[in-house]
Amino acid sequence: MDTGDTAWILASSALVLIMTPGLAFFYGGLVRAKNVITTMLQIVAVILIVSVQWVLFGYSIAFGPDVHGLFGGLQWFLLHGVGAAPDADYAGTIPSMVFSIFQMMFAIITPALIVGGLAERVKFSSFVLFIVLWATFIYDPLAHWVWGAGGWLHSLGILDFAGGTVVHISSGVAGLVAALYLGRRAEHGSPSIRAHSVPFVLLGTALLWFGWFGFNAGSALGANFVSANAFMTTNTATAAAAIGWLIVERIRTGHFTLVGACAGAVGGLVAITPAAGFVTPGGAIVIGLLGGAICYFASTFMKQKLGYDDALDAFGGHGIGGTWGALATGLFATTTVNSAGSNGLFAGHPYQLLLQLIGVVATWVFSGVGTYILLKVVDLVMGLRVTKEEEIMGLDVALHNESAYPESIPTAEIKHLFGDHTTPFSGK
């Protein structure tokens, strides 16, 4: 056991945890003022739920002894046997408990990202049940596939340094499926649907960028050169992606915007995640620049043409950005950076790109189909969508009797106006 490695991974775990409250500010700034509390509370609820679920059985399903390459067994229920001794299958220089803590933070932020796809139209109680099911039946098995000892994608040889498939594609595709299943918001297309607080968006971006150094650099699982390279490539790709987004935005709209810079930066963070510990800083510039442009088109042009209501671009940013990053890893990876990885297409190994494609397709299918099934189950059991009146009123008041800006939203008056006589609303 190495004390330096242990200290770095504990610090990285704290950095990754701060990303989820950062996401609450990012998403909270993008929604309308009447739904800020609801959006933030959903993300806080994910932290609470997964923190307990992970200790009970989530970690065991994700990283426990392999069962046919599909999931871990329940031998590590309540972290039984997960203690001071390092596990050579995962991180040979830090305690198993520290590795579990680090991975828990990934398990927390992943389902929180789905909020971007279903924002402003879901019952809170239904959301809670969905998150418990999604974390257990989608995230945990997928983490085992890609990172678990014996997982079938891990054994196949796909590269995912810090979660391009496990975190971003899975949550982004889930966000898209949720948006399609729920249908459009009642006021979709209205000029009133816009970011209510750009400073919140910037604050959230800053916290995400800051925490992402733990997310990516910490995934080296030690204080070493691979960690330093991941730190550098993360910052480089993020800046390049923001530049790429802004260039395209200026060409298409005639303006540079702060929201665009923030969205581009997050797209770059997503795109570099699977590649951070396998590519050079030069490769990171290309991944970031193209990632920013790709995420821009996915979040604007593609969404408008196809007509789905991915409210906060969970799919456009994370699903598409993660897909580009996973494939780009197969292009730019080189063993000169990380001998434990593999060479990509540009380093003379085109087969790695095929492996990355297999990982992408498997994640899309598993998350897409699984998410639809879970949404259907929750909808049948307790219903998913709020009523039209509640949606127009705003979920902060309708569901939680709170307001982010009480002086501007007369809670009692709105309730008196609408009363309790609400009707179901399909949103289709």
C-alpha atoms as one frame of an Amber mdcrd trajectory, in Angstrom:
protein
   0.000   0.000   0.000   1.256   3.442  -0.991   0.268   6.367   1.221   0.738
   8.910  -1.578  -1.572   7.000  -3.910  -4.101   6.556  -1.113  -4.109  10.266
  -0.276  -4.537  11.225  -3.939  -7.471   8.877  -4.498  -9.210  10.054  -1.332
  -8.768  13.657  -2.504  -9.967  12.670  -5.983 -13.054  11.069  -4.448 -13.937
  14.374  -2.792 -13.357  16.183  -6.100 -15.697  13.802  -7.918 -18.380  14.202
  -5.258 -18.402  18.010  -5.659 -19.250  17.490  -9.322 -22.788  16.394  -8.477
 -23.748  19.553  -6.545 -21.993  21.365  -9.401 -24.336  19.601 -11.793 -27.247
  20.821  -9.657 -26.145  24.419 -10.246 -25.518  23.769 -13.952 -28.925  22.187
 -14.536 -30.610  24.536 -12.040 -29.422  27.549 -14.000 -30.656  26.120 -17.279
 -34.239  25.448 -16.157 -36.933  28.046 -15.609 -37.154  29.835 -12.255 -40.279
  27.875 -11.289 -38.426  24.535 -11.460 -35.057  25.304  -9.840 -35.776  23.638
  -6.482 -37.221  20.517  -8.129 -34.225  20.090 -10.435 -31.692  20.577  -7.650
 -33.592  18.335  -5.239 -33.681  15.529  -7.787 -29.889  15.663  -8.018 -29.454
  15.864  -4.241 -31.788  12.864  -3.935 -29.484  10.866  -6.223 -26.547  11.572
  -3.890 -28.533  10.326  -0.901 -29.977   7.249  -2.602 -26.854   5.952  -4.321
 -24.630   6.603  -1.282 -26.690   4.026   0.612 -27.387   1.697  -2.318 -23.665
   1.452  -3.102 -22.817   0.269   0.412 -25.714  -2.176   0.543 -25.143  -3.999
  -2.747 -24.212  -1.605  -5.568 -20.462  -1.994  -5.156 -20.767  -5.763  -4.976
 -22.798  -5.914  -8.214 -20.345  -3.625  -9.997 -17.004  -4.950  -8.745 -17.717
  -8.141  -6.828 -16.617 -11.623  -7.899 -17.599 -12.105 -11.538 -20.732 -13.983
 -12.610 -20.466 -14.979 -16.291 -18.960 -11.622 -17.263 -22.285  -9.847 -16.620
 -22.270  -8.649 -12.999 -20.612  -9.168  -9.660 -21.993 -11.481  -7.022 -23.372
 -10.305  -3.686 -20.463 -11.571  -1.590 -19.515  -7.956  -0.772 -22.977  -7.039
   0.561 -22.620  -4.157   3.050 -18.956  -4.006   1.950 -18.247  -7.270   3.741
 -14.574  -8.080   3.156 -13.844  -4.686   1.592 -11.229  -3.255   3.930  -7.592
  -2.250   4.245  -6.056  -4.836   1.942  -5.550  -3.697  -1.677  -7.275  -5.667
  -4.434  -4.754  -6.397  -7.168  -7.568  -6.759  -9.724  -8.354  -3.058  -9.400
  -5.738  -1.007  -7.559  -2.741  -2.702  -5.999  -1.456   0.247  -3.950  -4.585
   1.558  -2.191  -6.995  -0.078   0.270 -10.028  -1.752  -1.249 -12.206   0.578
   0.809 -10.605   3.605  -0.864 -11.246   2.140  -4.311 -14.871   1.568  -3.317
 -15.201   5.172  -2.117 -13.770   6.497  -5.388 -16.079   4.381  -7.524 -19.090
   5.355  -5.434 -18.720   8.937  -6.626 -18.989   7.771 -10.249 -22.087   5.768
  -9.362 -23.613   8.917  -7.845 -23.121  11.380 -10.678 -24.134   9.032 -13.509
 -27.873   8.732 -12.769 -27.922  12.422 -11.789 -27.031  13.291 -15.383 -30.324
  11.744 -16.548 -32.172  14.651 -14.912 -31.234  16.721 -17.966 -33.444  14.590
 -20.198 -36.555  14.456 -18.010 -36.406  17.881 -16.347 -39.545  19.860 -15.493
 -42.155  17.115 -15.896 -41.673  14.143 -13.524 -43.181  13.306 -10.136 -40.528
  13.318  -7.424 -41.592  10.001  -5.846 -41.551   8.303  -9.246 -38.127   9.770
  -9.957 -36.766   8.316  -6.713 -37.988   4.808  -7.560 -36.618   5.076 -11.089
 -33.171   6.081  -9.808 -33.001   3.132  -7.408 -33.882   0.744 -10.232 -31.617
   2.395 -12.816 -28.578   2.437 -10.540 -29.101  -1.228  -9.669 -30.037  -2.725
 -13.026 -28.245  -0.445 -15.509 -25.278   1.337 -13.970 -23.926  -1.407 -11.703
 -23.918  -4.220 -14.302 -22.513  -1.893 -16.981 -19.694  -0.832 -14.651 -18.903
  -4.511 -14.217 -18.929  -5.114 -17.978 -16.363  -2.391 -18.612 -14.280  -2.144
 -15.427 -15.003  -5.262 -13.406 -12.540  -8.149 -13.261 -14.055 -10.688 -15.661
 -16.532  -8.235 -17.218 -17.103  -9.178 -20.854 -16.244  -5.795 -22.366 -13.232
  -5.488 -20.087 -12.032  -8.908 -21.200 -12.646  -7.953 -24.824 -10.206  -5.073
 -24.466 -12.226  -1.893 -24.855 -10.645   1.241 -23.397 -12.644   3.513 -21.101
 -10.329   5.398 -18.795 -12.885   7.236 -16.688 -16.395   6.558 -17.976 -17.164
   7.456 -21.565 -19.377   4.395 -21.892 -20.178   3.609 -18.259 -21.052   7.165
 -17.240 -21.788   9.383 -20.214 -23.253   7.200 -22.954 -25.369   5.275 -20.458
 -26.835   8.398 -18.840 -27.147  10.332 -22.107 -29.040   7.556 -23.850 -31.217
   7.135 -20.750 -31.967  10.859 -20.874 -33.026  10.572 -24.513 -35.271   7.580
 -23.836 -36.863   9.401 -20.890 -37.481  12.489 -23.026 -39.107  10.403 -25.755
 -41.163   8.357 -23.302 -42.488  11.369 -21.407 -43.128  13.544 -24.433 -42.590
  17.267 -24.732 -43.109  19.744 -21.925 -46.434  21.613 -21.928 -44.784  24.869
 -23.031 -42.234  23.315 -25.370 -41.218  25.796 -28.054 -42.270  28.790 -25.984
 -39.806  31.713 -25.640 -40.255  31.343 -21.861 -38.211  28.130 -21.912 -34.674
  29.412 -21.493 -31.895  29.461 -18.916 -33.140  31.523 -15.976 -29.704  32.090
 -14.377 -26.569  32.182 -16.504 -24.383  32.823 -13.404 -25.683  29.518 -11.962
 -24.669  27.808 -15.208 -21.158  29.252 -14.925 -20.870  28.263 -11.262 -21.962
  24.735 -12.098 -19.481  24.549 -14.967 -16.669  25.733 -12.699 -17.458  23.063
 -10.098 -17.726  20.376 -12.774 -14.418  21.403 -14.369 -12.721  21.495 -10.960
 -14.116  18.144  -9.866 -13.396  16.518 -13.225  -9.673  16.519 -12.421 -10.469
  13.978  -9.725 -12.785  12.165 -12.122 -10.140  11.738 -14.835  -6.746  12.163
 -13.189  -7.906  10.108 -10.215  -8.785   7.232 -12.541  -5.077   6.461 -12.834
  -5.616   5.135  -9.278  -2.244   6.487  -8.223  -0.129   9.631  -8.052   1.893
   8.967 -11.199   2.591  10.102 -14.759  -0.633   8.677 -16.178  -2.528  10.762
 -13.645  -0.581  13.874 -14.621  -1.211  13.218 -18.310  -4.923  12.744 -17.657
  -4.970  16.039 -15.767  -3.319  17.835 -18.695  -5.468  16.242 -21.415  -8.630
  16.984 -19.430  -7.890  20.691 -19.149  -6.675  20.917 -22.756  -9.681  19.181
 -24.306 -12.114  21.185 -22.187 -10.700  24.507 -23.304 -10.510  23.348 -26.929
 -14.121  22.166 -26.868 -15.380  25.484 -25.511 -13.494  27.219 -28.338 -14.947
  24.790 -30.877 -18.503  25.373 -29.632 -18.084  29.155 -29.650 -16.685  29.209
 -33.183 -19.619  27.231 -34.552 -22.087  29.249 -32.488 -20.683  32.517 -33.836
 -20.886  31.261 -37.425 -24.473  30.040 -37.044 -25.977  32.750 -34.802 -23.651
  35.723 -35.050 -23.018  35.708 -31.287 -20.700  34.295 -28.657 -22.599  33.341
 -25.478 -21.526  32.435 -21.961 -24.004  29.543 -21.889 -22.391  28.310 -25.104
 -18.908  28.510 -23.610 -20.100  26.555 -20.571 -21.917  23.935 -22.639 -18.876
  23.526 -24.873 -16.586  23.093 -21.877 -18.834  20.376 -20.434 -18.907  18.688
 -23.850 -15.116  18.663 -23.843 -14.994  17.200 -20.347 -17.306  14.439 -21.517
 -15.416  13.743 -24.744 -11.989  13.429 -23.126 -13.180  11.226 -20.244 -12.678
   7.808 -21.902  -9.403   8.916 -23.510  -7.745  11.036 -20.810  -5.215   8.455
 -19.671  -4.499   7.037 -23.129  -3.883  10.041 -25.424  -1.373  12.870 -25.721
  -2.212  16.548 -25.125  -2.083  17.005 -28.909  -4.715  14.335 -29.361  -6.765
  16.018 -26.635  -6.883  19.260 -28.636  -8.423  17.461 -31.617 -10.844  15.497
 -29.436 -11.916  18.701 -27.704 -12.289  20.928 -30.771 -14.338  18.353 -32.650
 -16.221  17.392 -29.506 -17.367  20.970 -28.936 -18.617  21.293 -32.516 -20.300
  17.886 -32.475 -22.075  18.565 -29.174 -23.239  21.948 -30.480 -24.933  20.397
 -33.495 -26.385  17.555 -31.405 -27.833  19.979 -28.839 -29.261  22.448 -31.362
 -29.651  21.418 -34.988 -30.239  17.678 -34.465 -32.614  18.153 -31.532 -34.657
  20.720 -33.438 -34.871  18.592 -36.573 -35.927  15.441 -34.728 -38.255  17.290
 -32.362 -37.548  15.511 -29.079 -37.526  17.527 -25.833 -34.185  16.689 -24.218
 -34.652  19.608 -21.850 -31.058  20.196 -20.710 -29.237  18.241 -23.419 -28.352
  15.141 -21.452 -28.233  13.285 -24.763 -26.678  16.024 -26.877 -23.896  16.630
 -24.377 -23.330  13.293 -22.670 -24.746  10.693 -25.046 -23.209  12.165 -28.195
 -20.117  13.576 -26.486 -19.441  10.252 -24.786 -19.905   8.380 -28.060 -17.420
  10.655 -29.838 -14.952  10.326 -26.973 -15.166   6.536 -26.870 -14.569   6.277
 -30.627 -11.844   8.939 -30.528 -10.035   6.818 -27.951  -9.818   4.136 -30.614
  -8.242   6.711 -32.926  -5.742   8.514 -30.691  -4.773   6.035 -27.934  -1.066
   5.280 -27.651   0.953   3.070 -25.355   3.632   5.761 -25.165   1.288   7.469
 -22.709   0.000   4.391 -20.911   1.591   0.989 -21.346  -1.458  -0.620 -19.740
  -3.644   0.639 -22.576  -3.475  -0.054 -26.290  -2.566   1.683 -29.519  -5.371
   3.178 -31.561  -5.829   3.555 -35.304  -3.334   6.399 -35.684  -0.733   4.408
 -33.759  -1.050   1.439 -36.118  -3.765  -0.618 -34.409  -7.098  -0.179 -36.251
  -8.651  -3.130 -34.407  -8.938  -0.959 -31.289 -11.413   1.286 -33.067 -13.605
  -1.748 -33.770 -13.456  -2.717 -30.103 -14.500   0.798 -29.128 -17.437   0.608
 -31.524 -18.556  -2.661 -29.938 -18.458  -1.016 -26.527 -20.456   1.961 -27.770
 -23.155  -0.157 -29.418 -23.465  -2.461 -26.399 -23.871   0.518 -24.075 -26.430
   2.223 -26.309 -28.560  -0.903 -26.563 -28.307  -1.937 -22.917 -29.033   1.519
 -21.502 -31.698   2.345 -24.087 -33.731  -0.839 -23.777 -33.202  -1.156 -20.030
 -34.199   2.442 -19.367 -37.395   2.078 -21.379 -38.374  -1.045 -19.418 -37.728
   0.656 -16.077 -39.665   3.777 -17.081 -42.597   1.588 -18.136 -42.549  -0.300
 -14.844 -42.481   2.875 -12.755 -45.207   4.450 -14.894 -47.470   1.424 -14.447
 -46.857   1.270 -10.706 -47.208   4.933  -9.731 -47.274   7.144 -12.810 -44.388
   9.285 -14.030 -45.612  12.600 -15.293 -47.117  15.470 -13.350 -50.402  17.032
 -14.431 -50.572  19.833 -16.969 -51.667  22.310 -14.305 -48.757  21.376 -12.048
 -46.327  21.700 -14.916 -47.570  25.156 -15.881 -47.644  26.254 -12.241 -44.085
  25.076 -11.740 -42.970  21.971  -9.892 -41.261  23.873  -7.081 -44.598  25.108
  -5.780 -46.767  22.225  -6.970 -44.639  19.387  -5.598 -42.450  20.857  -2.871
 -44.165  24.043  -1.651 -40.862  25.864  -2.031 -39.519  28.541  -4.316 -36.000
  29.579  -5.209 -37.227  33.167  -5.527 -40.235  33.530  -3.199 -40.537  37.275
  -3.696 -41.241  36.767  -7.410 -43.498  33.699  -7.234 -46.652  34.183  -5.118
 -47.026  30.606  -3.900 -50.341  31.010  -2.065 -51.933  32.959  -4.881 -50.946
  30.365  -7.501 -52.280  27.531  -5.375 -55.524  29.415  -4.821 -55.830  30.000
  -8.564 -55.340  26.372  -9.578 -56.660  24.580  -6.511 -56.332  20.805  -6.262
 -58.421  19.929  -9.318 -55.776  18.685 -11.735 -56.052  16.451 -14.750 -53.667
  13.890 -16.252 -51.423  15.167 -19.003 -49.688  12.942 -21.562 -47.511  15.590
 -23.159 -47.435  13.608 -26.392
